[in-house]
Amino acid sequence: MSAIPDPQALKDFRRIPGVGKKTAVVLWDLGLRSVSDLRGRDPETLYAAMETLAGCHVDRCMLYVYRCAVYFAETVDPDPERLKWWNWKD
């Protein structure tokens, strides 16, 4: 695990629909420090890094959460339907 997560960074991540306490900590552990750090990131790469960090297979739903999170970070006026992680399924 990385350094102790910054509470403000975790609060920032939790602004993303579908991101709760545990996912916010994982984003921190992946080296991200703010929502803006998600801009330009590849959700597939984040998902693979999460599996490496976990040391096991992680439910594919997390990939959908990462797709939604990157969209949220990159979009000024996001479509509410695209802010539902389940709408990012394959």
N, CA, C and O atoms as a MOPAC input file, in Angstrom:
PM7 MOZYME 1SCF
protein

 N      0.82600 1    -1.19000 1     0.00000 1
 C      0.00000 1     0.00000 1     0.00000 1
 C      0.86900 1     1.25200 1     0.00000 1
 O      2.01000 1     1.22600 1     0.46100 1
 N      0.34000 1     2.30800 1    -0.50200 1
 C      1.03300 1     3.58600 1    -0.53900 1
 C      0.94500 1     4.26800 1     0.81600 1
 O      0.45400 1     3.70200 1     1.79200 1
 N      1.42700 1     5.47600 1     0.84400 1
 C      1.33600 1     6.28400 1     2.05800 1
 C     -0.11700 1     6.41600 1     2.49600 1
 O     -1.04000 1     6.14700 1     1.72700 1
 N     -0.29900 1     6.82800 1     3.72400 1
 C     -1.65800 1     7.01300 1     4.24700 1
 C     -2.39900 1     8.00400 1     3.35300 1
 O     -1.90100 1     9.09900 1     3.09500 1
 N     -3.56800 1     7.62900 1     2.88800 1
 C     -4.32200 1     8.50500 1     1.97800 1
 C     -4.68300 1     9.83800 1     2.62400 1
 O     -4.99800 1     9.91600 1     3.81200 1
 N     -4.62700 1    10.87300 1     1.81000 1
 C     -5.02800 1    12.20100 1     2.23700 1
 C     -6.55300 1    12.26600 1     2.26000 1
 O     -7.19300 1    11.97400 1     1.25000 1
 N     -7.14500 1    12.64200 1     3.39500 1
 C     -8.61600 1    12.69400 1     3.47200 1
 C     -9.25000 1    13.60800 1     2.42500 1
 O    -10.34100 1    13.31300 1     1.93600 1
 N     -8.59800 1    14.69300 1     2.07700 1
 C     -9.15500 1    15.60600 1     1.06600 1
 C     -9.16000 1    14.95600 1    -0.31100 1
 O    -10.09600 1    15.14400 1    -1.08900 1
 N     -8.11300 1    14.19200 1    -0.61100 1
 C     -8.05800 1    13.49000 1    -1.89500 1
 C     -9.17100 1    12.44400 1    -1.96300 1
 O     -9.84100 1    12.30600 1    -2.98600 1
 N     -9.36200 1    11.71400 1    -0.87100 1
 C    -10.42900 1    10.70700 1    -0.83800 1
 C    -11.79300 1    11.35700 1    -1.01700 1
 O    -12.65900 1    10.82500 1    -1.71200 1
 N    -11.97600 1    12.50600 1    -0.38700 1
 C    -13.24000 1    13.23400 1    -0.52900 1
 C    -13.44000 1    13.66700 1    -1.99200 1
 O    -14.55000 1    13.60500 1    -2.52100 1
 N    -12.35800 1    14.10000 1    -2.62600 1
 C    -12.42200 1    14.50500 1    -4.03000 1
 C    -12.83800 1    13.31700 1    -4.90000 1
 O    -13.72100 1    13.45100 1    -5.74700 1
 N    -12.20900 1    12.16100 1    -4.69600 1
 C    -12.57300 1    10.97500 1    -5.48100 1
 C    -14.03100 1    10.58600 1    -5.28400 1
 O    -14.67800 1    10.10700 1    -6.21500 1
 N    -14.54100 1    10.78600 1    -4.09800 1
 C    -15.91000 1    10.35500 1    -3.81300 1
 C    -16.95400 1    11.24900 1    -4.48600 1
 O    -18.14800 1    10.95800 1    -4.42000 1
 N    -16.52100 1    12.32200 1    -5.12700 1
 C    -17.43900 1    13.12700 1    -5.94700 1
 C    -17.84100 1    12.36100 1    -7.20900 1
 O    -18.85800 1    12.66400 1    -7.83400 1
 N    -17.03900 1    11.37900 1    -7.56800 1
 C    -17.29600 1    10.59100 1    -8.78200 1
 C    -18.42700 1     9.60100 1    -8.48900 1
 O    -18.34000 1     8.82700 1    -7.53500 1
 N    -19.48000 1     9.62400 1    -9.29900 1
 C    -20.56200 1     8.65400 1    -9.09200 1
 C    -20.02500 1     7.22700 1    -9.13700 1
 O    -19.26200 1     6.86900 1   -10.03400 1
 N    -20.42800 1     6.42100 1    -8.16500 1
 C    -20.00300 1     5.03000 1    -8.11000 1
 C    -18.72900 1     4.79300 1    -7.31600 1
 O    -18.34300 1     3.64700 1    -7.08900 1
 N    -18.07500 1     5.86900 1    -6.89200 1
 C    -16.84400 1     5.72000 1    -6.11300 1
 C    -17.15900 1     5.93500 1    -4.63500 1
 O    -17.55400 1     7.02000 1    -4.21000 1
 N    -16.97100 1     4.86600 1    -3.87500 1
 C    -17.16900 1     4.92200 1    -2.43600 1
 C    -15.83400 1     4.96800 1    -1.72000 1
 O    -14.79800 1     5.22600 1    -2.33200 1
 N    -15.86700 1     4.71700 1    -0.42200 1
 C    -14.66200 1     4.80400 1     0.41000 1
 C    -13.55100 1     3.87600 1    -0.06400 1
 O    -12.40600 1     4.30200 1    -0.21400 1
 N    -13.88100 1     2.61600 1    -0.29800 1
 C    -12.85400 1     1.63900 1    -0.67700 1
 C    -12.26000 1     1.94900 1    -2.04900 1
 O    -11.04600 1     1.86000 1    -2.23600 1
 N    -13.09600 1     2.30600 1    -2.98900 1
 C    -12.59900 1     2.61900 1    -4.33300 1
 C    -11.74800 1     3.87300 1    -4.30900 1
 O    -10.75600 1     3.95900 1    -5.03300 1
 N    -12.11600 1     4.84600 1    -3.49100 1
 C    -11.29900 1     6.05700 1    -3.35700 1
 C     -9.90300 1     5.70400 1    -2.85500 1
 O     -8.91100 1     6.24800 1    -3.34100 1
 N     -9.82200 1     4.79900 1    -1.88900 1
 C     -8.51700 1     4.37100 1    -1.36700 1
 C     -7.72200 1     3.64300 1    -2.45100 1
 O     -6.51100 1     3.83000 1    -2.56100 1
 N     -8.38900 1     2.82500 1    -3.24100 1
 C     -7.69600 1     2.12600 1    -4.32300 1
 C     -7.14500 1     3.12700 1    -5.32900 1
 O     -6.01200 1     2.97700 1    -5.78700 1
 N     -7.92000 1     4.14000 1    -5.67900 1
 C     -7.42100 1     5.16800 1    -6.60100 1
 C     -6.16300 1     5.82000 1    -6.02800 1
 O     -5.19900 1     6.06100 1    -6.75400 1
 N     -6.17700 1     6.10300 1    -4.73400 1
 C     -4.99400 1     6.66000 1    -4.05400 1
 C     -3.82700 1     5.67500 1    -4.16600 1
 O     -2.70900 1     6.06200 1    -4.50800 1
 N     -4.09500 1     4.40800 1    -3.87700 1
 C     -3.04700 1     3.38700 1    -3.92400 1
 C     -2.48500 1     3.18800 1    -5.32600 1
 O     -1.35600 1     2.72700 1    -5.48900 1
 N     -3.27500 1     3.53800 1    -6.33400 1
 C     -2.81000 1     3.47100 1    -7.72500 1
 C     -1.97200 1     4.68700 1    -8.10300 1
 O     -1.48200 1     4.78500 1    -9.22800 1
 N     -1.81000 1     5.61100 1    -7.16300 1
 C     -0.95200 1     6.77100 1    -7.40700 1
 C     -1.68000 1     8.02800 1    -7.82500 1
 O     -1.04800 1     9.04700 1    -8.10400 1
 N     -3.00100 1     7.97300 1    -7.87400 1
 C     -3.78000 1     9.15400 1    -8.23400 1
 C     -3.98100 1    10.00400 1    -6.98500 1
 O     -4.11200 1     9.47300 1    -5.88200 1
 N     -4.00600 1    11.31400 1    -7.15600 1
 C     -4.14500 1    12.20100 1    -6.01400 1
 C     -5.33800 1    13.13800 1    -6.09200 1
 O     -5.64300 1    13.85300 1    -5.13800 1
 N     -6.01600 1    13.12900 1    -7.24700 1
 C     -7.21200 1    13.96800 1    -7.41500 1
 C     -8.00200 1    13.46000 1    -8.61100 1
 O     -7.50300 1    12.67300 1    -9.41600 1
 N     -9.22900 1    13.91800 1    -8.71200 1
 C    -10.06900 1    13.55500 1    -9.85500 1
 C     -9.37100 1    13.96400 1   -11.15100 1
 O     -9.40800 1    13.22500 1   -12.13500 1
 N     -8.74600 1    15.11700 1   -11.15600 1
 C     -8.09500 1    15.58700 1   -12.38500 1
 C     -6.97300 1    14.65200 1   -12.84900 1
 O     -6.63000 1    14.64300 1   -14.03100 1
 N     -6.40000 1    13.86800 1   -11.93200 1
 C     -5.36800 1    12.90000 1   -12.31800 1
 C     -5.92300 1    11.78300 1   -13.20400 1
 O     -5.15600 1    11.05500 1   -13.83400 1
 N     -7.23600 1    11.64500 1   -13.25500 1
 C     -7.86500 1    10.62200 1   -14.10000 1
 C     -7.94000 1    11.04100 1   -15.56600 1
 O     -8.13600 1    10.20000 1   -16.44300 1
 N     -7.78700 1    12.33000 1   -15.83500 1
 C     -7.87100 1    12.80900 1   -17.22800 1
 C     -6.78700 1    12.16100 1   -18.07600 1
 O     -5.61000 1    12.15600 1   -17.71700 1
 N     -7.21100 1    11.61700 1   -19.20200 1
 C     -6.27400 1    11.00500 1   -20.13300 1
 C     -5.82800 1     9.60400 1   -19.74300 1
 O     -5.01000 1     9.00100 1   -20.43700 1
 N     -6.34800 1     9.08500 1   -18.65200 1
 C     -5.96000 1     7.73900 1   -18.20600 1
 C     -6.78400 1     6.68900 1   -18.94200 1
 O     -7.92000 1     6.93700 1   -19.34600 1
 N     -6.19900 1     5.53200 1   -19.10400 1
 C     -6.86300 1     4.41500 1   -19.76100 1
 C     -7.52400 1     3.54500 1   -18.68900 1
 O     -6.82400 1     2.97900 1   -17.84900 1
 N     -8.85700 1     3.42600 1   -18.69800 1
 C     -9.54000 1     2.61400 1   -17.69300 1
 C     -9.05500 1     1.16800 1   -17.65000 1
 O     -8.97500 1     0.57600 1   -16.57300 1
 N     -8.73100 1     0.59400 1   -18.80300 1
 C     -8.23300 1    -0.78900 1   -18.85600 1
 C     -6.91700 1    -0.90500 1   -18.07900 1
 O     -6.70000 1    -1.87800 1   -17.35700 1
 N     -6.05100 1     0.08800 1   -18.23100 1
 C     -4.76600 1     0.09500 1   -17.52800 1
 C     -4.97900 1     0.23700 1   -16.02200 1
 O     -4.30700 1    -0.42400 1   -15.23100 1
 N     -5.92000 1     1.10300 1   -15.62900 1
 C     -6.22600 1     1.25800 1   -14.20400 1
 C     -6.75300 1    -0.05400 1   -13.62200 1
 O     -6.38500 1    -0.44300 1   -12.51400 1
 N     -7.61100 1    -0.72400 1   -14.37200 1
 C     -8.18500 1    -1.99000 1   -13.92600 1
 C     -7.08800 1    -3.05000 1   -13.76800 1
 O     -7.06000 1    -3.77600 1   -12.77500 1
 N     -6.19300 1    -3.13400 1   -14.74800 1
 C     -5.08800 1    -4.09900 1   -14.68100 1
 C     -4.18100 1    -3.79700 1   -13.49500 1
 O     -3.72300 1    -4.71100 1   -12.80900 1
 N     -3.92200 1    -2.51500 1   -13.25500 1
 C     -3.08700 1    -2.12800 1   -12.11300 1
 C     -3.77300 1    -2.48500 1   -10.80000 1
 O     -3.11500 1    -2.88200 1    -9.83800 1
 N     -5.09200 1    -2.34300 1   -10.76300 1
 C     -5.82800 1    -2.70700 1    -9.55100 1
 C     -5.71300 1    -4.21000 1    -9.29300 1
 O     -5.54500 1    -4.63500 1    -8.15000 1
 N     -5.80400 1    -5.01200 1   -10.35500 1
 C     -5.65600 1    -6.45600 1   -10.18200 1
 C     -4.25300 1    -6.80600 1    -9.67900 1
 O     -4.09500 1    -7.68200 1    -8.82900 1
 N     -3.25200 1    -6.12800 1   -10.19900 1
 C     -1.88700 1    -6.35000 1    -9.74000 1
 C     -1.76000 1    -5.98400 1    -8.27100 1
 O     -1.16800 1    -6.72400 1    -7.48500 1
 N     -2.31300 1    -4.84700 1    -7.91000 1
 C     -2.28700 1    -4.38700 1    -6.52100 1
 C     -2.99900 1    -5.37500 1    -5.59500 1
 O     -2.52600 1    -5.66200 1    -4.49500 1
 N     -4.13100 1    -5.88600 1    -6.05100 1
 C     -4.92000 1    -6.82500 1    -5.24900 1
 C     -4.29200 1    -8.22000 1    -5.21800 1
 O     -4.51000 1    -8.98500 1    -4.28000 1
 N     -3.51600 1    -8.53900 1    -6.24400 1
 C     -2.90200 1    -9.85800 1    -6.31900 1
 C     -3.86800 1   -10.94900 1    -6.71600 1
 O     -3.60900 1   -12.13200 1    -6.49200 1
 N     -4.98700 1   -10.55400 1    -7.30800 1
 C     -5.99200 1   -11.52900 1    -7.73000 1
 C     -6.93000 1   -10.87300 1    -8.74500 1
 O     -6.84800 1    -9.67600 1    -9.02000 1
 N     -7.82000 1   -11.70000 1    -9.28800 1
 C     -8.83200 1   -11.17400 1   -10.20900 1
 C     -9.77900 1   -10.24000 1    -9.44200 1
 O    -10.17400 1   -10.52600 1    -8.31200 1
 N    -10.12600 1    -9.13600 1   -10.07300 1
 C    -11.07700 1    -8.17300 1    -9.50100 1
 C    -12.30400 1    -8.15300 1   -10.39800 1
 O    -12.18500 1    -8.18300 1   -11.62300 1
 N    -13.47300 1    -8.10400 1    -9.79400 1
 C    -14.73000 1    -8.07500 1   -10.54500 1
 C    -14.66000 1    -7.02800 1   -11.65800 1
 O    -14.21900 1    -5.89900 1   -11.44600 1
 N    -15.10100 1    -7.43100 1   -12.83600 1
 C    -15.04500 1    -6.55000 1   -14.01300 1
 C    -15.86100 1    -5.27200 1   -13.83100 1
 O    -15.64700 1    -4.30000 1   -14.55500 1
 N    -16.77300 1    -5.25800 1   -12.89400 1
 C    -17.55100 1    -4.04500 1   -12.63200 1
 C    -16.63900 1    -2.85900 1   -12.29600 1
 O    -16.98900 1    -1.70400 1   -12.54000 1
 N    -15.47000 1    -3.16400 1   -11.73400 1
 C    -14.53800 1    -2.07700 1   -11.41700 1
 C    -14.02600 1    -1.40700 1   -12.67900 1
 O    -13.75300 1    -0.20700 1   -12.67800 1
 N    -13.89200 1    -2.16800 1   -13.75000 1
 C    -13.50900 1    -1.55500 1   -15.02000 1
 C    -14.56900 1    -0.55000 1   -15.43900 1
 O    -14.24100 1     0.53400 1   -15.92300 1
 N    -15.82900 1    -0.89600 1   -15.25800 1
 C    -16.91700 1     0.00900 1   -15.63300 1
 C    -16.88900 1     1.27200 1   -14.76800 1
 O    -17.16300 1     2.37000 1   -15.25100 1
 N    -16.55900 1     1.10600 1   -13.49200 1
 C    -16.42900 1     2.26100 1   -12.59600 1
 C    -15.29200 1     3.16400 1   -13.08800 1
 O    -15.43500 1     4.38700 1   -13.09600 1
 N    -14.17500 1     2.57400 1   -13.49500 1
 C    -13.04500 1     3.36800 1   -13.98900 1
 C    -13.39500 1     4.08400 1   -15.29300 1
 O    -12.98100 1     5.22400 1   -15.50500 1
 N    -14.15000 1     3.42800 1   -16.15900 1
 C    -14.58000 1     4.09400 1   -17.39900 1
 C    -15.43000 1     5.31900 1   -17.06600 1
 O    -15.25800 1     6.39000 1   -17.64600 1
 N    -16.34400 1     5.13700 1   -16.12700 1
 C    -17.20300 1     6.23800 1   -15.69900 1
 C    -16.37900 1     7.34200 1   -15.04400 1
 O    -16.62400 1     8.52500 1   -15.27900 1
 N    -15.40600 1     6.95800 1   -14.22600 1
 C    -14.57800 1     7.93600 1   -13.51100 1
 C    -13.76000 1     8.79000 1   -14.47300 1
 O    -13.65800 1    10.00300 1   -14.29500 1
 N    -13.18100 1     8.16400 1   -15.48500 1
 C    -12.40000 1     8.92400 1   -16.47800 1
 C    -13.33000 1     9.86300 1   -17.24000 1
 O    -12.98500 1    11.02100 1   -17.47800 1
 N    -14.49600 1     9.37500 1   -17.62100 1
 C    -15.48500 1    10.22900 1   -18.29800 1
 C    -15.82100 1    11.42900 1   -17.40600 1
 O    -15.82900 1    12.56700 1   -17.87600 1
 N    -16.09300 1    11.18400 1   -16.14100 1
 C    -16.42900 1    12.25300 1   -15.19300 1
 C    -15.30300 1    13.28600 1   -15.12900 1
 O    -15.56000 1    14.48900 1   -15.14600 1
 N    -14.07400 1    12.82000 1   -15.05600 1
 C    -12.92300 1    13.71600 1   -14.93400 1
 C    -12.69600 1    14.54100 1   -16.19800 1
 O    -12.22100 1    15.67400 1   -16.12300 1
 N    -13.03100 1    13.98200 1   -17.35100 1
 C    -12.73400 1    14.63900 1   -18.62700 1
 C    -13.87700 1    15.47700 1   -19.18600 1
 O    -13.68400 1    16.20300 1   -20.16100 1
 N    -15.05900 1    15.39100 1   -18.59100 1
 C    -16.24200 1    16.00800 1   -19.19000 1
 C    -16.77000 1    17.14800 1   -18.33400 1
 O    -17.08900 1    16.95800 1   -17.16000 1
 N    -16.86100 1    18.32800 1   -18.92300 1
 C    -17.32400 1    19.51700 1   -18.20700 1
 C    -18.78900 1    19.40100 1   -17.81200 1
 O    -19.15100 1    19.67800 1   -16.66900 1
 N    -19.62500 1    18.99600 1   -18.75000 1
 C    -21.06400 1    18.89500 1   -18.49700 1
 C    -21.51400 1    17.46900 1   -18.81700 1
 O    -22.11100 1    17.23300 1   -19.86800 1
 N    -21.23400 1    16.51700 1   -17.92400 1
 C    -21.50600 1    15.11600 1   -18.24200 1
 C    -22.99000 1    14.77700 1   -18.34800 1
 O    -23.83500 1    15.34600 1   -17.65800 1
 N    -23.27000 1    13.83900 1   -19.22900 1
 C    -24.61700 1    13.29800 1   -19.40000 1
 C    -24.93300 1    12.44400 1   -18.16100 1
 O    -24.18100 1    11.51900 1   -17.85300 1
 N    -26.02700 1    12.73500 1   -17.44900 1
 C    -26.36900 1    11.97500 1   -16.24200 1
 C    -26.44000 1    10.46200 1   -16.45200 1
 O    -26.10300 1     9.69900 1   -15.54700 1
 N    -26.87200 1    10.02300 1   -17.62700 1
 C    -26.95200 1     8.58400 1   -17.89900 1
 C    -25.56700 1     7.95700 1   -17.99500 1
 O    -25.39200 1     6.78100 1   -17.67900 1
 N    -24.59400 1     8.73000 1   -18.42500 1
 C    -23.22800 1     8.21400 1   -18.54000 1
 C    -22.50100 1     8.26800 1   -17.19900 1
 O    -21.36300 1     7.81100 1   -17.09500 1
 N    -23.13900 1     8.81400 1   -16.18300 1
 C    -22.55400 1     8.84600 1   -14.84500 1
 C    -23.00900 1     7.65300 1   -14.00200 1
 O    -22.76200 1     7.60300 1   -12.79800 1
 N    -23.66300 1     6.71400 1   -14.63800 1
 C    -24.06200 1     5.46100 1   -13.98800 1
 C    -23.07900 1     4.39800 1   -14.47400 1
 O    -23.05000 1     4.06900 1   -15.66000 1
 N    -22.27600 1     3.86400 1   -13.55500 1
 C    -21.19800 1     2.96100 1   -13.97300 1
 C    -21.70300 1     1.76800 1   -14.77500 1
 O    -20.99800 1     1.28100 1   -15.65900 1
 N    -22.88900 1     1.29600 1   -14.48800 1
 C    -23.40100 1     0.11200 1   -15.19900 1
 C    -23.70100 1     0.39800 1   -16.66100 1
 O    -23.89100 1    -0.53100 1   -17.44500 1
 N    -23.74500 1     1.66500 1   -17.03900 1
 C    -23.93100 1     2.01700 1   -18.44800 1
 C    -22.61400 1     1.95300 1   -19.23900 1
 O    -22.58400 1     2.26500 1   -20.42900 1
 N    -21.52800 1     1.54700 1   -18.56500 1
 C    -20.21100 1     1.45400 1   -19.20900 1
 C    -19.81200 1    -0.00300 1   -19.45900 1
 O    -18.64600 1    -0.29100 1   -19.72900 1
 N    -20.77500 1    -0.91400 1   -19.37000 1
 C    -20.48400 1    -2.33100 1   -19.62500 1
 C    -20.04000 1    -2.50900 1   -21.07400 1
 O    -20.31600 1    -1.67800 1   -21.93900 1
 N    -19.34400 1    -3.61900 1   -21.30900 1
 C    -18.86100 1    -3.93600 1   -22.66800 1
 C    -19.99800 1    -4.02700 1   -23.65200 1
 O    -19.77200 1    -4.28500 1   -24.83400 1

